[in-house]
């Protein structure tokens, strides 16, 4: 069947959206039905400018999130907000999110912020507002439990990770079910059991890293999403971790026989495609490539795995002292995967970036949804329910500068056509996806 003859059907219920927010992270995971998980946030004032090339994430979420009847049918509902760590490029705009109409059912936080506040460390205003909200939820949860009740949606909190100063802080009084530690799995989202369709396996922060540099205390997760036919999509989110901690994650997984927990189809490149993931000081004190970590990434990647760089466009060349994204890292990842790295600041073009959307397709797993397909009027019209509507709405979000049309499609940098052919060989066939997206006339 020729491409132009194919007729799209509805988007799947589940998927993940990576927002163009410059060099920072904003990841929206659509779990199906009325449940959405947001990991980190970077919503900048620049998003409101006339020629913005970054997304106004909060506005787009407010427009697109479900409005469940149990909350009156008018309130945008975000089931969970998870913060990997307190750097501003991961929590920028959180105060605005709190001030918006969006109801955040549950918050996932690490103990690190309590430590930083107690030690009077420098924190951005949004990080302090996040911690204030977490403290409010801890108090609300303890009050509800004292009254023999469960905390309500909007008051729920989960503490992820260890800290040896736990006894000094308010969260020490929470029952154990409100804690999750590395090696454990989360399947409950804001009071809803999703064990048949969702798992978040916690890799970090490790107990021994609780007083380390902030980036090395990042929340690290493997997200698994399952379809009704048993298809699984696997997403690795490693915050701003660098080589030593990521190596520990892989080594521990191998030692304890949990290598399935580091398998991945989509990897959000740690620290915005930083070379610190695979370059570190050697025995001579000089920076060197750590091939061992690249070998582990490759070992546990699926045949058509994709790496996402949530960053501004790549420079023409790296120079000493440059912040990420780093070309060295991009080139290293592209030796691990068949398909090229996708940069949120360049997709599909640098001048008109759009959200990068993966849909969890039955029988296939995570499939990149082409911009042209998402722009199809018939796709958006048909995607009328639950996760389908959310994915379509988020994926077609426009920015002030965007005049993108459905005639444009995914660019093919650095030999993508050859890569696609290799993926077909790896899969063993050239079959079209079971669910075709966005082709044909409205």
C-alpha positions in Angstrom: 0.0 0.0 0.0 1.4 3.4 -1.0 1.9 6.0 1.7 -0.6 8.4 0.2 -3.3 5.7 0.1 -3.1 4.9 3.7 -5.9 6.1 6.0 -5.0 6.9 9.6 -6.8 5.5 12.6 -6.8 6.7 16.2 -3.7 7.3 18.2 -3.0 4.7 20.9 -4.0 5.5 24.5 -0.4 5.7 25.7 2.8 7.6 24.8 5.4 10.1 25.7 6.0 13.8 24.7 9.3 15.6 24.9 8.9 19.4 24.8 11.2 21.8 23.1 12.3 24.0 26.1 15.8 24.9 25.3 18.5 23.1 27.4 16.3 21.6 30.1 13.7 18.9 30.6 9.9 18.7 30.3 8.6 15.2 29.7 4.9 14.3 29.6 4.0 10.7 29.9 0.4 9.8 28.8 -0.6 6.7 30.7 -4.1 6.3 29.2 -7.5 7.3 30.2 -7.3 10.3 32.5 -3.8 9.8 33.9 -0.8 11.8 32.9 2.7 11.9 34.5 4.9 15.0 34.2 8.6 14.5 34.9 10.3 17.9 35.4 9.3 21.3 34.0 11.0 24.1 32.2 8.4 26.8 31.3 10.2 30.1 30.5 8.9 33.6 29.9 10.6 33.4 26.5 7.8 31.0 25.5 5.4 34.0 25.4 7.6 36.0 23.0 6.5 36.6 19.4 9.2 34.5 17.8 9.5 31.9 20.6 11.1 28.6 19.8 10.3 27.1 23.2 7.0 25.7 24.4 4.7 27.3 26.9 4.3 23.9 28.6 1.9 24.9 31.3 -0.5 26.6 28.9 -0.4 23.5 26.6 -1.1 21.2 29.6 -3.9 23.3 30.8 -5.5 23.2 27.4 -5.1 19.5 26.9 -5.2 17.6 30.2 -8.3 15.6 31.0 -11.0 17.3 33.1 -12.5 14.4 35.1 -16.1 14.5 36.2 -15.0 13.6 39.8 -13.3 17.1 39.9 -16.4 18.9 38.5 -15.5 18.4 34.8 -13.8 21.8 34.6 -10.4 21.3 36.3 -7.4 20.1 34.2 -5.9 17.1 36.0 -2.3 16.1 36.2 -2.1 12.8 38.0 1.6 13.1 39.1 4.4 15.6 38.9 7.9 14.2 39.6 11.0 16.3 40.0 14.3 14.6 39.3 16.3 17.4 41.1 16.2 21.0 42.0 18.1 22.7 39.2 16.2 25.5 37.5 16.2 23.9 34.1 14.2 21.1 35.6 11.7 23.1 37.8 11.4 26.5 36.1 7.8 27.6 36.2 6.7 25.3 39.0 5.3 28.3 40.9 3.2 29.2 37.8 2.0 25.6 37.6 0.8 25.8 41.2 -0.9 29.1 40.5 -2.6 27.7 37.4 -6.0 25.8 37.3 -4.2 22.5 37.0 -4.8 20.0 39.8 -1.7 18.0 40.6 -2.9 14.8 42.2 0.4 13.5 43.6 4.0 14.8 43.8 7.1 12.6 43.7 10.0 14.2 45.5 13.5 13.1 46.7 14.8 13.8 50.2 17.6 16.0 48.7 15.6 19.2 49.0 15.2 18.9 52.7 19.0 18.5 53.0 19.7 21.5 50.8 17.3 23.7 52.8 18.7 22.6 56.1 22.2 23.4 54.9 21.1 26.7 53.4 22.3 25.8 50.0 21.5 28.1 47.0 18.2 27.2 45.4 16.1 28.8 42.7 12.7 30.3 43.7 10.8 27.5 41.9 12.7 24.8 43.8 11.8 26.5 47.1 8.1 26.7 46.0 8.2 23.0 45.1 9.6 22.1 48.5 7.0 24.3 50.2 4.3 22.4 48.3 5.8 19.1 49.3 5.9 20.2 52.9 2.3 21.2 52.7 1.4 17.7 51.3 3.4 15.9 54.0 1.4 17.8 56.7 -1.9 17.2 54.9 -1.2 13.5 54.6 -0.3 13.2 58.3 -3.4 15.1 59.2 -5.6 12.9 57.0 -4.1 9.7 58.5 -4.5 11.0 62.0 -8.2 11.4 61.2 -8.4 7.9 59.9 -8.6 9.0 56.3 -6.5 8.7 53.1 -5.1 11.9 51.7 -7.1 13.4 48.9 -5.9 13.9 45.3 -4.2 17.2 45.4 -2.6 16.4 48.8 -0.8 13.2 48.0 3.0 12.8 48.1 5.6 10.1 47.6 9.2 10.3 48.8 11.7 8.5 46.6 15.2 7.6 47.8 17.2 7.6 51.0 18.9 10.2 53.2 20.7 9.6 56.4 19.3 12.8 57.9 15.7 11.6 57.5 15.1 11.8 61.3 15.7 15.6 61.1 12.8 16.3 58.7 9.0 16.3 58.7 8.7 13.4 56.3 10.1 11.0 58.9 6.6 10.6 60.3 5.1 9.3 57.1 4.2 5.6 57.0 6.5 3.3 54.9 4.0 3.1 52.1 4.7 6.7 51.2 8.4 5.9 50.5 9.9 4.2 47.5 13.6 3.2 47.4 16.0 2.1 44.6 15.2 -1.4 43.5 11.5 -0.9 44.1 8.7 -0.4 41.6 5.8 2.1 41.6 2.6 1.0 39.9 0.1 3.2 41.8 -0.6 6.7 40.3 -2.5 9.1 42.5 -4.5 6.3 44.2 -5.1 4.3 40.9 -3.6 0.8 40.5 -2.0 0.6 37.1 0.0 -2.6 37.7 -1.3 -4.1 34.4 -0.2 -1.2 32.2 2.5 0.9 34.0 5.6 0.4 36.1 8.2 2.9 37.3 11.3 1.2 38.5 13.5 3.3 40.7 17.2 3.2 40.0 18.4 6.2 42.0 19.1 8.3 44.1 21.4 5.9 45.9 21.8 6.0 49.7 25.5 6.6 49.5 25.0 9.6 47.2 22.6 11.6 49.4 25.2 14.2 50.2 26.8 14.3 46.7 26.7 17.0 44.1 23.0 17.8 43.3 23.1 16.3 39.8 24.3 13.0 41.2 21.2 12.8 43.4 18.8 12.9 40.5 15.8 10.7 40.4 16.4 7.9 37.9 13.6 5.7 36.5 12.9 3.1 34.0 9.3 3.5 32.9 7.5 0.5 31.4 4.1 0.9 29.7 2.1 -2.1 28.5 -0.7 -2.4 25.9 -3.5 -4.8 26.1 -1.8 -7.2 23.7 1.3 -7.4 25.9 3.5 -5.0 24.0 5.9 -3.1 26.3 7.5 0.3 25.7 10.6 1.1 27.9 11.8 4.6 28.7 15.0 5.5 30.6 15.0 8.8 32.5 18.3 9.5 34.2 18.0 13.1 35.2 21.4 14.9 35.2 23.5 11.9 36.3 27.0 11.5 35.0 29.3 8.5 34.3 30.0 7.2 37.9 26.3 6.9 39.0 25.0 5.6 35.6 27.8 3.0 35.6 26.7 2.0 39.1 23.1 1.6 37.9 24.1 -0.7 35.1 26.6 -2.7 37.2 24.1 -3.1 40.0 21.4 -4.3 37.6 23.8 -6.9 36.1 25.0 -8.0 39.6 21.5 -8.5 41.0 20.1 -10.1 37.8 17.8 -7.1 37.0 19.1 -6.3 33.5 15.6 -6.1 32.2 15.4 -2.9 34.3 18.0 -1.2 32.2 16.6 -2.2 28.8 15.3 0.7 26.8 13.5 1.8 23.6 13.7 5.5 24.3 16.5 7.2 26.3 16.3 10.8 27.4 20.0 11.5 27.3 21.2 12.5 30.8 22.1 16.1 31.4 20.8 17.3 28.0 23.3 15.2 26.0 26.3 15.9 28.1 29.6 14.3 27.4 29.9 13.6 31.2 27.9 10.5 30.7 30.7 8.8 28.7 33.7 10.9 29.4 35.4 11.0 32.8 38.9 11.2 34.3 41.1 8.2 33.9 44.0 7.0 36.1 46.2 9.7 34.8 43.7 12.4 35.7 42.9 13.2 32.1 39.5 13.0 30.6 38.9 9.9 28.5 36.1 8.1 26.8 34.5 5.4 28.9 33.7 2.7 26.3 32.3 0.4 29.0 29.2 2.6 29.6 28.6 2.8 25.9 28.8 -0.9 25.6 26.2 -1.3 28.3 23.9 1.2 26.7 24.2 -0.7 23.5 23.7 -4.1 25.1 20.3 -3.1 26.6 19.0 -1.0 23.7 16.3 -2.4 21.5 17.0 -2.8 17.7 15.3 0.6 16.9 16.1 2.5 20.1 16.0 6.3 20.0 18.0 8.8 22.0 16.5 12.2 22.8 18.5 15.3 23.5 16.3 17.8 25.4 18.4 20.8 24.5 18.9 23.8 22.3 20.3 23.0 18.8 23.8 21.6 18.7 26.7 23.9 18.0 28.9 23.4 14.9 31.7 22.3 17.2 32.4 21.7 20.9 34.8 23.9 22.7 36.3 23.5 26.2 34.0 24.8 28.9 30.8 24.6 26.7 27.7 23.5 28.5 25.6 20.7 26.9 24.5 19.7 24.4 27.9 18.2 23.3 28.6 16.9 19.9 30.9 14.3 21.5 28.0 12.8 23.3 25.7 12.9 20.3 28.4 11.1 18.2 28.9 8.5 20.9 25.2 7.8 21.2 24.9 7.4 17.4 27.5 4.6 17.6 25.2 2.9 20.1 21.9 3.2 18.1 21.0 2.7 14.5 18.8 5.8 14.4 20.2 9.3 14.8 19.8 11.3 18.0 16.7 13.6 18.0 17.2 17.0 19.5 14.1 18.8 20.8 15.6 22.1 19.7 16.0 20.9 16.1 12.8 18.8 15.6 11.7 19.0 12.9 13.6 22.3 12.2 15.6 24.7 14.4 13.3 27.6 13.4 10.1 25.8 14.2 10.6 23.1 16.8 7.7 21.0 17.8 7.1 18.4 20.5 8.7 15.0 19.9 5.9 12.4 20.3 6.2 8.6 20.7 3.0 6.6 20.7 2.9 3.1 22.2 1.8 1.0 19.3 0.3 -2.5 19.8 2.7 -5.2 18.5 5.5 -2.6 17.9 6.2 -0.6 21.0 7.2 3.1 21.1 6.9 4.6 17.6 7.9 8.1 16.6 4.9 9.9 15.3 5.8 12.1 12.3 5.0 15.8 12.6 3.0 15.6 9.4 0.9 12.8 10.8 0.1 14.7 13.9 -0.9 17.7 11.8 -3.6 15.7 10.0 -6.9 17.2 10.7 -8.6 13.9 10.6 -6.3 12.5 13.3 -7.1 15.2 15.7 -10.8 15.0 15.0 -10.9 11.2 15.5 -8.6 11.2 18.6 -11.6 12.1 20.8 -11.2 10.1 23.9 -8.8 9.6 26.9 -5.1 9.3 26.2 -5.7 9.5 22.4 -7.1 13.0 22.7 -4.3 14.0 25.1 -1.5 12.7 22.8 -3.0 14.4 19.8 -3.5 17.7 21.6 0.0 17.8 23.0 1.6 16.7 19.8 -0.1 19.4 17.7 0.7 22.2 20.1 1.8 25.4 18.3 4.1 28.1 19.4 3.9 31.8 18.6 6.5 31.4 15.9 5.2 28.2 14.4 3.5 28.2 11.1 4.3 24.6 10.4 2.2 22.8 7.8 1.4 19.1 7.3 3.5 19.2 4.1 6.7 19.1 6.2 7.9 15.9 7.7 10.6 14.5 9.9 14.1 15.6 8.7 16.6 12.9 7.8 19.9 14.0 9.4 23.0 11.9 9.2 21.7 9.1 7.1 18.3 8.4 8.6 17.0 6.6 5.5 19.9 4.1 5.8 19.1 3.8 9.5 15.5 3.1 8.8 16.5 0.3 6.4 18.7 -1.2 9.0 15.8 -1.1 11.5 13.6 -3.0 9.0 16.3 -5.6 8.7 16.6 -5.8 12.5 12.9 -6.3 12.8 12.9 -8.9 10.1 10.3 -7.3 7.9 9.1 -4.1 6.3 5.5 -4.3 7.5 3.6 -1.1 8.1 2.6 -0.4 11.7 -0.5 -2.1 12.8 -2.0 1.3 13.6 -1.4 3.8 10.8 -1.3 7.4 11.9 -2.1 10.6 10.1 -2.1 9.7 6.4 -4.7 10.7 3.8 -7.2 13.5 3.5 -9.4 14.7 6.3 
